[in-house]
Amino acid sequence: MNRTLAHRLNPMIGNDTTETLHNLTTLLHGHCMLIADRSRGTTLDGESTLYLLQAVSGALSFEVDHPTV
């Protein structure tokens, strides 16, 4: 799978490894802020968190298999 197709399937995959890691860091930071914001008595939907982690896992797996730094 080339990087262009991978990016269309998972927009977190960037033009190179550095951009992908930056995208993932930004996304995870935002998700952590959301969890912190709702931590008092409100829980996040577990299914949405699972989908987020699956997308992150897919992007990281792509970078492991196709590194371009």
PyMOL Python script that loads the backbone (N, CA, C, O; Angstrom):
from pymol import cmd

cmd.read_pdbstr("""\
ATOM      1  N   MET A   1       0.850  -1.164   0.000  1.00  0.00           N
ATOM      2  CA  MET A   1       0.000   0.000   0.000  1.00  0.00           C
ATOM      3  C   MET A   1       0.898   1.230   0.000  1.00  0.00           C
ATOM      4  O   MET A   1       1.815   1.331   0.815  1.00  0.00           O
ATOM      5  N   ASN A   2       0.637   2.166  -0.912  1.00  0.00           N
ATOM      6  CA  ASN A   2       1.461   3.377  -0.914  1.00  0.00           C
ATOM      7  C   ASN A   2       0.928   4.395   0.096  1.00  0.00           C
ATOM      8  O   ASN A   2      -0.175   4.247   0.621  1.00  0.00           O
ATOM      9  N   ARG A   3       1.716   5.410   0.351  1.00  0.00           N
ATOM     10  CA  ARG A   3       1.376   6.396   1.379  1.00  0.00           C
ATOM     11  C   ARG A   3       0.123   7.188   1.023  1.00  0.00           C
ATOM     12  O   ARG A   3      -0.653   7.524   1.918  1.00  0.00           O
ATOM     13  N   THR A   4      -0.097   7.493  -0.237  1.00  0.00           N
ATOM     14  CA  THR A   4      -1.283   8.261  -0.640  1.00  0.00           C
ATOM     15  C   THR A   4      -2.556   7.485  -0.319  1.00  0.00           C
ATOM     16  O   THR A   4      -3.498   8.045   0.241  1.00  0.00           O
ATOM     17  N   LEU A   5      -2.590   6.214  -0.668  1.00  0.00           N
ATOM     18  CA  LEU A   5      -3.753   5.391  -0.370  1.00  0.00           C
ATOM     19  C   LEU A   5      -3.929   5.228   1.137  1.00  0.00           C
ATOM     20  O   LEU A   5      -5.048   5.295   1.647  1.00  0.00           O
ATOM     21  N   ALA A   6      -2.828   5.016   1.841  1.00  0.00           N
ATOM     22  CA  ALA A   6      -2.898   4.870   3.299  1.00  0.00           C
ATOM     23  C   ALA A   6      -3.464   6.143   3.932  1.00  0.00           C
ATOM     24  O   ALA A   6      -4.252   6.068   4.874  1.00  0.00           O
ATOM     25  N   HIS A   7      -3.064   7.318   3.415  1.00  0.00           N
ATOM     26  CA  HIS A   7      -3.561   8.587   3.945  1.00  0.00           C
ATOM     27  C   HIS A   7      -5.064   8.726   3.707  1.00  0.00           C
ATOM     28  O   HIS A   7      -5.776   9.254   4.561  1.00  0.00           O
ATOM     29  N   ARG A   8      -5.546   8.263   2.573  1.00  0.00           N
ATOM     30  CA  ARG A   8      -6.987   8.333   2.292  1.00  0.00           C
ATOM     31  C   ARG A   8      -7.777   7.424   3.220  1.00  0.00           C
ATOM     32  O   ARG A   8      -8.898   7.750   3.612  1.00  0.00           O
ATOM     33  N   LEU A   9      -7.193   6.283   3.570  1.00  0.00           N
ATOM     34  CA  LEU A   9      -7.869   5.364   4.481  1.00  0.00           C
ATOM     35  C   LEU A   9      -7.771   5.823   5.930  1.00  0.00           C
ATOM     36  O   LEU A   9      -8.672   5.571   6.730  1.00  0.00           O
ATOM     37  N   ASN A  10      -6.690   6.486   6.260  1.00  0.00           N
ATOM     38  CA  ASN A  10      -6.460   6.944   7.631  1.00  0.00           C
ATOM     39  C   ASN A  10      -5.779   8.310   7.573  1.00  0.00           C
ATOM     40  O   ASN A  10      -4.559   8.380   7.424  1.00  0.00           O
ATOM     41  N   PRO A  11      -6.554   9.410   7.688  1.00  0.00           N
ATOM     42  CA  PRO A  11      -5.991  10.759   7.533  1.00  0.00           C
ATOM     43  C   PRO A  11      -4.890  11.118   8.530  1.00  0.00           C
ATOM     44  O   PRO A  11      -4.211  12.130   8.357  1.00  0.00           O
ATOM     45  N   MET A  12      -4.704  10.304   9.568  1.00  0.00           N
ATOM     46  CA  MET A  12      -3.629  10.596  10.517  1.00  0.00           C
ATOM     47  C   MET A  12      -2.262  10.286   9.936  1.00  0.00           C
ATOM     48  O   MET A  12      -1.254  10.779  10.444  1.00  0.00           O
ATOM     49  N   ILE A  13      -2.203   9.477   8.880  1.00  0.00           N
ATOM     50  CA  ILE A  13      -0.930   9.165   8.234  1.00  0.00           C
ATOM     51  C   ILE A  13      -0.509  10.382   7.418  1.00  0.00           C
ATOM     52  O   ILE A  13      -1.266  10.865   6.575  1.00  0.00           O
ATOM     53  N   GLY A  14       0.684  10.868   7.667  1.00  0.00           N
ATOM     54  CA  GLY A  14       1.164  12.069   6.991  1.00  0.00           C
ATOM     55  C   GLY A  14       2.058  11.753   5.810  1.00  0.00           C
ATOM     56  O   GLY A  14       2.142  10.609   5.363  1.00  0.00           O
ATOM     57  N   ASN A  15       2.727  12.785   5.309  1.00  0.00           N
ATOM     58  CA  ASN A  15       3.639  12.630   4.173  1.00  0.00           C
ATOM     59  C   ASN A  15       4.919  11.897   4.541  1.00  0.00           C
ATOM     60  O   ASN A  15       5.596  11.343   3.675  1.00  0.00           O
ATOM     61  N   ASP A  16       5.250  11.894   5.827  1.00  0.00           N
ATOM     62  CA  ASP A  16       6.422  11.177   6.308  1.00  0.00           C
ATOM     63  C   ASP A  16       6.188  10.779   7.762  1.00  0.00           C
ATOM     64  O   ASP A  16       5.170  11.137   8.354  1.00  0.00           O
ATOM     65  N   THR A  17       7.123  10.046   8.324  1.00  0.00           N
ATOM     66  CA  THR A  17       6.967   9.554   9.691  1.00  0.00           C
ATOM     67  C   THR A  17       6.814  10.690  10.687  1.00  0.00           C
ATOM     68  O   THR A  17       5.994  10.606  11.602  1.00  0.00           O
ATOM     69  N   THR A  18       7.591  11.750  10.519  1.00  0.00           N
ATOM     70  CA  THR A  18       7.535  12.881  11.440  1.00  0.00           C
ATOM     71  C   THR A  18       6.146  13.509  11.454  1.00  0.00           C
ATOM     72  O   THR A  18       5.613  13.815  12.520  1.00  0.00           O
ATOM     73  N   GLU A  19       5.564  13.702  10.284  1.00  0.00           N
ATOM     74  CA  GLU A  19       4.230  14.300  10.215  1.00  0.00           C
ATOM     75  C   GLU A  19       3.181  13.379  10.832  1.00  0.00           C
ATOM     76  O   GLU A  19       2.268  13.847  11.514  1.00  0.00           O
ATOM     77  N   THR A  20       3.306  12.085  10.599  1.00  0.00           N
ATOM     78  CA  THR A  20       2.359  11.140  11.197  1.00  0.00           C
ATOM     79  C   THR A  20       2.424  11.201  12.714  1.00  0.00           C
ATOM     80  O   THR A  20       1.391  11.273  13.380  1.00  0.00           O
ATOM     81  N   LEU A  21       3.630  11.172  13.263  1.00  0.00           N
ATOM     82  CA  LEU A  21       3.779  11.221  14.719  1.00  0.00           C
ATOM     83  C   LEU A  21       3.266  12.540  15.282  1.00  0.00           C
ATOM     84  O   LEU A  21       2.691  12.565  16.371  1.00  0.00           O
ATOM     85  N   HIS A  22       3.467  13.637  14.555  1.00  0.00           N
ATOM     86  CA  HIS A  22       2.927  14.926  14.988  1.00  0.00           C
ATOM     87  C   HIS A  22       1.393  14.884  14.989  1.00  0.00           C
ATOM     88  O   HIS A  22       0.762  15.336  15.945  1.00  0.00           O
ATOM     89  N   ASN A  23       0.797  14.345  13.929  1.00  0.00           N
ATOM     90  CA  ASN A  23      -0.664  14.230  13.859  1.00  0.00           C
ATOM     91  C   ASN A  23      -1.209  13.400  15.015  1.00  0.00           C
ATOM     92  O   ASN A  23      -2.200  13.773  15.644  1.00  0.00           O
ATOM     93  N   LEU A  24      -0.558  12.274  15.291  1.00  0.00           N
ATOM     94  CA  LEU A  24      -1.031  11.395  16.355  1.00  0.00           C
ATOM     95  C   LEU A  24      -0.871  12.046  17.722  1.00  0.00           C
ATOM     96  O   LEU A  24      -1.744  11.916  18.580  1.00  0.00           O
ATOM     97  N   THR A  25       0.236  12.744  17.925  1.00  0.00           N
ATOM     98  CA  THR A  25       0.450  13.427  19.199  1.00  0.00           C
ATOM     99  C   THR A  25      -0.613  14.486  19.434  1.00  0.00           C
ATOM    100  O   THR A  25      -1.137  14.606  20.541  1.00  0.00           O
ATOM    101  N   THR A  26      -0.932  15.250  18.407  1.00  0.00           N
ATOM    102  CA  THR A  26      -1.972  16.276  18.521  1.00  0.00           C
ATOM    103  C   THR A  26      -3.323  15.650  18.835  1.00  0.00           C
ATOM    104  O   THR A  26      -4.047  16.135  19.705  1.00  0.00           O
ATOM    105  N   LEU A  27      -3.667  14.573  18.129  1.00  0.00           N
ATOM    106  CA  LEU A  27      -4.937  13.899  18.350  1.00  0.00           C
ATOM    107  C   LEU A  27      -5.030  13.328  19.762  1.00  0.00           C
ATOM    108  O   LEU A  27      -6.044  13.502  20.438  1.00  0.00           O
ATOM    109  N   LEU A  28      -3.982  12.650  20.205  1.00  0.00           N
ATOM    110  CA  LEU A  28      -4.002  12.057  21.540  1.00  0.00           C
ATOM    111  C   LEU A  28      -4.037  13.123  22.628  1.00  0.00           C
ATOM    112  O   LEU A  28      -4.688  12.940  23.657  1.00  0.00           O
ATOM    113  N   HIS A  29      -3.339  14.239  22.405  1.00  0.00           N
ATOM    114  CA  HIS A  29      -3.383  15.346  23.367  1.00  0.00           C
ATOM    115  C   HIS A  29      -4.817  15.872  23.498  1.00  0.00           C
ATOM    116  O   HIS A  29      -5.302  16.100  24.607  1.00  0.00           O
ATOM    117  N   GLY A  30      -5.483  16.059  22.369  1.00  0.00           N
ATOM    118  CA  GLY A  30      -6.871  16.527  22.395  1.00  0.00           C
ATOM    119  C   GLY A  30      -7.790  15.547  23.093  1.00  0.00           C
ATOM    120  O   GLY A  30      -8.681  15.949  23.842  1.00  0.00           O
ATOM    121  N   HIS A  31      -7.577  14.257  22.851  1.00  0.00           N
ATOM    122  CA  HIS A  31      -8.414  13.244  23.493  1.00  0.00           C
ATOM    123  C   HIS A  31      -8.181  13.227  24.999  1.00  0.00           C
ATOM    124  O   HIS A  31      -9.128  13.084  25.772  1.00  0.00           O
ATOM    125  N   CYS A  32      -6.921  13.371  25.419  1.00  0.00           N
ATOM    126  CA  CYS A  32      -6.618  13.436  26.855  1.00  0.00           C
ATOM    127  C   CYS A  32      -7.266  14.653  27.495  1.00  0.00           C
ATOM    128  O   CYS A  32      -7.758  14.573  28.621  1.00  0.00           O
ATOM    129  N   MET A  33      -7.272  15.784  26.786  1.00  0.00           N
ATOM    130  CA  MET A  33      -7.924  16.991  27.317  1.00  0.00           C
ATOM    131  C   MET A  33      -9.429  16.766  27.464  1.00  0.00           C
ATOM    132  O   MET A  33     -10.034  17.217  28.437  1.00  0.00           O
ATOM    133  N   LEU A  34     -10.031  16.071  26.503  1.00  0.00           N
ATOM    134  CA  LEU A  34     -11.458  15.755  26.575  1.00  0.00           C
ATOM    135  C   LEU A  34     -11.748  14.859  27.769  1.00  0.00           C
ATOM    136  O   LEU A  34     -12.720  15.079  28.491  1.00  0.00           O
ATOM    137  N   ILE A  35     -10.911  13.853  27.980  1.00  0.00           N
ATOM    138  CA  ILE A  35     -11.096  12.967  29.133  1.00  0.00           C
ATOM    139  C   ILE A  35     -10.959  13.758  30.430  1.00  0.00           C
ATOM    140  O   ILE A  35     -11.759  13.586  31.350  1.00  0.00           O
ATOM    141  N   ALA A  36      -9.952  14.624  30.508  1.00  0.00           N
ATOM    142  CA  ALA A  36      -9.745  15.432  31.717  1.00  0.00           C
ATOM    143  C   ALA A  36     -10.926  16.369  31.954  1.00  0.00           C
ATOM    144  O   ALA A  36     -11.344  16.578  33.093  1.00  0.00           O
ATOM    145  N   ASP A  37     -11.461  16.932  30.865  1.00  0.00           N
ATOM    146  CA  ASP A  37     -12.588  17.850  30.967  1.00  0.00           C
ATOM    147  C   ASP A  37     -13.838  17.154  31.493  1.00  0.00           C
ATOM    148  O   ASP A  37     -14.629  17.753  32.222  1.00  0.00           O
ATOM    149  N   ARG A  38     -14.012  15.891  31.122  1.00  0.00           N
ATOM    150  CA  ARG A  38     -15.225  15.158  31.504  1.00  0.00           C
ATOM    151  C   ARG A  38     -14.994  14.196  32.656  1.00  0.00           C
ATOM    152  O   ARG A  38     -15.862  13.375  32.951  1.00  0.00           O
ATOM    153  N   SER A  39     -13.870  14.277  33.300  1.00  0.00           N
ATOM    154  CA  SER A  39     -13.515  13.264  34.288  1.00  0.00           C
ATOM    155  C   SER A  39     -14.380  13.300  35.549  1.00  0.00           C
ATOM    156  O   SER A  39     -14.462  12.300  36.262  1.00  0.00           O
ATOM    157  N   ARG A  40     -15.006  14.401  35.829  1.00  0.00           N
ATOM    158  CA  ARG A  40     -15.796  14.486  37.059  1.00  0.00           C
ATOM    159  C   ARG A  40     -17.223  14.004  36.818  1.00  0.00           C
ATOM    160  O   ARG A  40     -18.105  14.782  36.452  1.00  0.00           O
ATOM    161  N   GLY A  41     -17.431  12.709  37.030  1.00  0.00           N
ATOM    162  CA  GLY A  41     -18.774  12.155  36.991  1.00  0.00           C
ATOM    163  C   GLY A  41     -19.305  11.809  35.606  1.00  0.00           C
ATOM    164  O   GLY A  41     -20.378  11.215  35.498  1.00  0.00           O
ATOM    165  N   THR A  42     -18.593  12.159  34.555  1.00  0.00           N
ATOM    166  CA  THR A  42     -19.061  11.853  33.207  1.00  0.00           C
ATOM    167  C   THR A  42     -18.025  10.967  32.527  1.00  0.00           C
ATOM    168  O   THR A  42     -16.828  11.246  32.588  1.00  0.00           O
ATOM    169  N   THR A  43     -18.479   9.916  31.888  1.00  0.00           N
ATOM    170  CA  THR A  43     -17.547   9.037  31.189  1.00  0.00           C
ATOM    171  C   THR A  43     -17.690   9.222  29.690  1.00  0.00           C
ATOM    172  O   THR A  43     -18.764   9.565  29.197  1.00  0.00           O
ATOM    173  N   LEU A  44     -16.609   8.994  28.974  1.00  0.00           N
ATOM    174  CA  LEU A  44     -16.648   9.037  27.522  1.00  0.00           C
ATOM    175  C   LEU A  44     -17.181   7.716  26.993  1.00  0.00           C
ATOM    176  O   LEU A  44     -17.065   6.684  27.654  1.00  0.00           O
ATOM    177  N   ASP A  45     -17.748   7.745  25.834  1.00  0.00           N
ATOM    178  CA  ASP A  45     -18.242   6.531  25.200  1.00  0.00           C
ATOM    179  C   ASP A  45     -17.063   5.610  24.905  1.00  0.00           C
ATOM    180  O   ASP A  45     -16.148   5.992  24.176  1.00  0.00           O
ATOM    181  N   GLY A  46     -17.076   4.425  25.452  1.00  0.00           N
ATOM    182  CA  GLY A  46     -15.981   3.482  25.247  1.00  0.00           C
ATOM    183  C   GLY A  46     -15.793   3.094  23.792  1.00  0.00           C
ATOM    184  O   GLY A  46     -14.671   2.846  23.352  1.00  0.00           O
ATOM    185  N   GLU A  47     -16.892   3.040  23.040  1.00  0.00           N
ATOM    186  CA  GLU A  47     -16.796   2.656  21.637  1.00  0.00           C
ATOM    187  C   GLU A  47     -16.030   3.697  20.831  1.00  0.00           C
ATOM    188  O   GLU A  47     -15.228   3.337  19.969  1.00  0.00           O
ATOM    189  N   SER A  48     -16.261   4.981  21.095  1.00  0.00           N
ATOM    190  CA  SER A  48     -15.543   6.016  20.355  1.00  0.00           C
ATOM    191  C   SER A  48     -14.054   6.007  20.711  1.00  0.00           C
ATOM    192  O   SER A  48     -13.204   6.247  19.853  1.00  0.00           O
ATOM    193  N   THR A  49     -13.750   5.735  21.959  1.00  0.00           N
ATOM    194  CA  THR A  49     -12.349   5.630  22.372  1.00  0.00           C
ATOM    195  C   THR A  49     -11.683   4.437  21.694  1.00  0.00           C
ATOM    196  O   THR A  49     -10.533   4.527  21.263  1.00  0.00           O
ATOM    197  N   LEU A  50     -12.402   3.321  21.598  1.00  0.00           N
ATOM    198  CA  LEU A  50     -11.872   2.143  20.919  1.00  0.00           C
ATOM    199  C   LEU A  50     -11.570   2.452  19.454  1.00  0.00           C
ATOM    200  O   LEU A  50     -10.515   2.065  18.951  1.00  0.00           O
ATOM    201  N   TYR A  51     -12.477   3.142  18.761  1.00  0.00           N
ATOM    202  CA  TYR A  51     -12.255   3.488  17.354  1.00  0.00           C
ATOM    203  C   TYR A  51     -11.047   4.413  17.200  1.00  0.00           C
ATOM    204  O   TYR A  51     -10.257   4.262  16.268  1.00  0.00           O
ATOM    205  N   LEU A  52     -10.910   5.362  18.113  1.00  0.00           N
ATOM    206  CA  LEU A  52      -9.764   6.266  18.070  1.00  0.00           C
ATOM    207  C   LEU A  52      -8.463   5.480  18.222  1.00  0.00           C
ATOM    208  O   LEU A  52      -7.514   5.688  17.465  1.00  0.00           O
ATOM    209  N   LEU A  53      -8.422   4.585  19.195  1.00  0.00           N
ATOM    210  CA  LEU A  53      -7.208   3.809  19.418  1.00  0.00           C
ATOM    211  C   LEU A  53      -6.918   2.863  18.255  1.00  0.00           C
ATOM    212  O   LEU A  53      -5.752   2.611  17.951  1.00  0.00           O
ATOM    213  N   GLN A  54      -7.939   2.342  17.607  1.00  0.00           N
ATOM    214  CA  GLN A  54      -7.725   1.501  16.434  1.00  0.00           C
ATOM    215  C   GLN A  54      -7.127   2.317  15.285  1.00  0.00           C
ATOM    216  O   GLN A  54      -6.244   1.834  14.577  1.00  0.00           O
ATOM    217  N   ALA A  55      -7.601   3.542  15.099  1.00  0.00           N
ATOM    218  CA  ALA A  55      -7.058   4.402  14.046  1.00  0.00           C
ATOM    219  C   ALA A  55      -5.603   4.767  14.339  1.00  0.00           C
ATOM    220  O   ALA A  55      -4.765   4.773  13.437  1.00  0.00           O
ATOM    221  N   VAL A  56      -5.311   5.070  15.594  1.00  0.00           N
ATOM    222  CA  VAL A  56      -3.934   5.372  15.990  1.00  0.00           C
ATOM    223  C   VAL A  56      -3.048   4.146  15.763  1.00  0.00           C
ATOM    224  O   VAL A  56      -1.940   4.262  15.239  1.00  0.00           O
ATOM    225  N   SER A  57      -3.535   2.992  16.154  1.00  0.00           N
ATOM    226  CA  SER A  57      -2.785   1.762  15.954  1.00  0.00           C
ATOM    227  C   SER A  57      -2.507   1.507  14.475  1.00  0.00           C
ATOM    228  O   SER A  57      -1.409   1.088  14.109  1.00  0.00           O
ATOM    229  N   GLY A  58      -3.503   1.761  13.626  1.00  0.00           N
ATOM    230  CA  GLY A  58      -3.319   1.588  12.186  1.00  0.00           C
ATOM    231  C   GLY A  58      -2.253   2.513  11.628  1.00  0.00           C
ATOM    232  O   GLY A  58      -1.430   2.098  10.812  1.00  0.00           O
ATOM    233  N   ALA A  59      -2.264   3.762  12.064  1.00  0.00           N
ATOM    234  CA  ALA A  59      -1.268   4.729  11.592  1.00  0.00           C
ATOM    235  C   ALA A  59       0.133   4.337  12.057  1.00  0.00           C
ATOM    236  O   ALA A  59       1.087   4.412  11.283  1.00  0.00           O
ATOM    237  N   LEU A  60       0.260   3.921  13.311  1.00  0.00           N
ATOM    238  CA  LEU A  60       1.568   3.520  13.814  1.00  0.00           C
ATOM    239  C   LEU A  60       2.061   2.250  13.128  1.00  0.00           C
ATOM    240  O   LEU A  60       3.248   2.128  12.827  1.00  0.00           O
ATOM    241  N   SER A  61       1.159   1.309  12.881  1.00  0.00           N
ATOM    242  CA  SER A  61       1.547   0.085  12.186  1.00  0.00           C
ATOM    243  C   SER A  61       2.044   0.390  10.782  1.00  0.00           C
ATOM    244  O   SER A  61       3.011  -0.217  10.322  1.00  0.00           O
ATOM    245  N   PHE A  62       1.390   1.329  10.094  1.00  0.00           N
ATOM    246  CA  PHE A  62       1.831   1.713   8.760  1.00  0.00           C
ATOM    247  C   PHE A  62       3.243   2.277   8.821  1.00  0.00           C
ATOM    248  O   PHE A  62       4.081   1.932   7.988  1.00  0.00           O
ATOM    249  N   GLU A  63       3.518   3.136   9.791  1.00  0.00           N
ATOM    250  CA  GLU A  63       4.845   3.743   9.907  1.00  0.00           C
ATOM    251  C   GLU A  63       5.913   2.703  10.227  1.00  0.00           C
ATOM    252  O   GLU A  63       7.046   2.823   9.764  1.00  0.00           O
ATOM    253  N   VAL A  64       5.574   1.698  11.001  1.00  0.00           N
ATOM    254  CA  VAL A  64       6.538   0.645  11.318  1.00  0.00           C
ATOM    255  C   VAL A  64       6.900  -0.119  10.047  1.00  0.00           C
ATOM    256  O   VAL A  64       8.060  -0.471   9.829  1.00  0.00           O
ATOM    257  N   ASP A  65       5.886  -0.369   9.210  1.00  0.00           N
ATOM    258  CA  ASP A  65       6.115  -1.138   7.991  1.00  0.00           C
ATOM    259  C   ASP A  65       6.669  -0.307   6.830  1.00  0.00           C
ATOM    260  O   ASP A  65       7.293  -0.858   5.923  1.00  0.00           O
ATOM    261  N   HIS A  66       6.449   1.010   6.848  1.00  0.00           N
ATOM    262  CA  HIS A  66       6.853   1.887   5.731  1.00  0.00           C
ATOM    263  C   HIS A  66       7.517   3.157   6.245  1.00  0.00           C
ATOM    264  O   HIS A  66       7.003   4.244   5.980  1.00  0.00           O
ATOM    265  N   PRO A  67       8.617   3.078   6.955  1.00  0.00           N
ATOM    266  CA  PRO A  67       9.227   4.294   7.515  1.00  0.00           C
ATOM    267  C   PRO A  67       9.851   5.173   6.435  1.00  0.00           C
ATOM    268  O   PRO A  67      10.600   4.693   5.584  1.00  0.00           O
ATOM    269  N   THR A  68       9.539   6.448   6.481  1.00  0.00           N
ATOM    270  CA  THR A  68      10.210   7.445   5.653  1.00  0.00           C
ATOM    271  C   THR A  68      10.432   8.664   6.528  1.00  0.00           C
ATOM    272  O   THR A  68       9.508   9.444   6.762  1.00  0.00           O
ATOM    273  N   VAL A  69      11.617   8.825   6.995  1.00  0.00           N
ATOM    274  CA  VAL A  69      11.929   9.922   7.920  1.00  0.00           C
ATOM    275  C   VAL A  69      12.500  11.072   7.125  1.00  0.00           C
ATOM    276  O   VAL A  69      12.838  12.110   7.695  1.00  0.00           O
TER     277      VAL A  69
END
""", "prot")
cmd.dss("prot")
cmd.show_as("cartoon", "prot")
cmd.util.cbc("prot")
cmd.orient("prot")
